[in-house]
Amino acid sequence: AMASVAEILWDEMKRKRRIPSGSKSKVAQPFASQSMDELLQFLDGSQLKENDCIVSVIIHNIDGPGLRDCESQQSLARLACCSQVRLIASIDH
């Protein structure tokens, strides 16, 4: 899922022509083969000069059984900290 978010941001950057020269070498490989740290570094936007490309991630029922484990919550927290990502979530009450 993290690779999909990175691909969406990459496509948006290409569409807006916001890909700085020299950054292609860092993200030339498919996102699916990059480590979690590499994906998070890309999503954090340190390679961008402007902060106008973002990806919004909407999660329904963030406290549901499939996302309750510590690893999932940690990954979501790390994703939410990325400057290029906006995380919107609901809970089931």
Beta strands, then each sheet from edge to edge (+ up, - down):
strand 1: 55-59
strand 2: 85-89
sheet 1: 1+ 2+
end
